[in-house]
Amino acid sequence: MTPEQTLWIEVFRGEPPALDREKVLAIVDGLRDPRERTAVRLRYGFEGEPLSVGEVGRRLPRADGSLGLSRQSAQVILARALRHLRHPSRRRAWQEARK
C-alpha cells in the first residue's frame, strides 16, 4: 500500500482509490503548521519508511528550535493535522487527487 493510500484510510476511513502522489503531497503541503506537514510526511512514509509516532516526535522541532517532542505531543500534532486534512474545504483537492 502506498503512503497516499494509507493517509486516505486515516483521513476518510474507507477503501482508498488510486491517488496521484504529487497531488496528495500538495494537499499535505497546504497545511499551515510546518510541524503538521512534517509529521504527516514522516508518519506515512512520504520521505522513506513510515515512522512510529514516537520516532516522529523525536524528529519534530520544539518551540526553542531543538529537536525532540514527546510521543504524546507528536500524537496531538498528528491528530490536528488529520482533522485539518478532513476539513470540507479540502474535499475538492482530494477529489482531484484521484487518478
C-alpha positions in Angstrom: 0.0 0.0 0.0 1.3 3.4 -0.9 1.8 6.3 1.6 -1.0 8.3 -0.1 -3.4 5.3 0.2 -2.5 4.8 3.9 -3.2 8.5 4.5 -6.5 8.3 2.7 -7.6 5.5 5.0 -6.7 7.6 8.1 -8.5 10.7 6.8 -11.6 9.1 5.3 -11.8 5.7 6.9 -12.6 4.0 3.6 -11.2 1.9 0.8 -8.5 4.0 -0.9 -8.7 4.8 -4.6 -5.7 5.1 -6.8 -4.2 8.5 -5.9 -1.7 10.9 -7.5 1.2 11.2 -5.1 2.1 14.8 -6.2 -1.5 16.0 -5.6 -1.6 14.3 -2.2 1.7 15.9 -1.3 0.3 19.3 -2.4 -2.7 18.8 0.0 -0.3 17.9 2.8 1.9 20.9 2.0 -1.2 23.1 2.2 -1.3 22.6 6.0 -0.4 25.8 7.7 1.7 24.4 10.6 5.1 23.2 9.4 5.2 20.6 12.2 1.9 19.2 10.9 3.3 18.9 7.4 6.5 17.3 8.6 4.7 14.9 11.0 2.4 13.6 8.2 5.2 13.2 5.8 7.3 11.2 8.3 4.4 9.2 9.8 3.0 7.9 6.5 6.3 7.3 4.7 6.4 10.1 2.1 10.1 10.6 3.0 11.2 6.9 3.3 9.9 4.3 5.7 6.8 5.2 7.8 7.8 6.1 11.3 6.2 5.4 14.6 4.5 8.2 16.5 7.4 8.2 19.0 10.0 8.4 16.2 8.1 11.3 14.6 8.1 13.1 17.9 11.9 12.8 18.2 12.3 14.5 14.7 9.9 17.4 15.3 11.2 20.7 16.5 10.4 22.2 19.9 9.5 25.8 20.4 13.1 26.6 21.3 14.3 25.2 18.0 15.9 22.0 19.4 14.6 18.6 18.2 12.6 16.1 20.2 9.0 16.1 21.3 7.2 13.5 23.4 5.2 10.8 21.8 2.0 12.4 23.2 2.9 15.8 21.7 3.5 14.2 18.3 0.2 12.4 18.6 -1.6 15.7 19.3 0.1 17.3 16.2 -0.8 14.3 14.0 -4.4 14.3 15.2 -4.7 18.0 14.5 -3.2 17.5 11.0 -5.7 14.8 10.2 -8.5 16.9 11.4 -7.3 19.7 9.0 -7.0 17.2 6.2 -10.6 16.1 6.7 -11.9 19.6 6.6 -14.6 20.2 3.9 -12.5 23.0 2.3 -10.0 20.3 1.1 -12.7 18.0 -0.3 -12.2 19.2 -3.9 -8.5 18.8 -3.7 -8.9 15.2 -2.5 -11.3 14.5 -5.4 -8.7 15.9 -7.8 -6.0 13.7 -6.3 -7.9 10.6 -7.5 -6.4 9.1 -10.7 
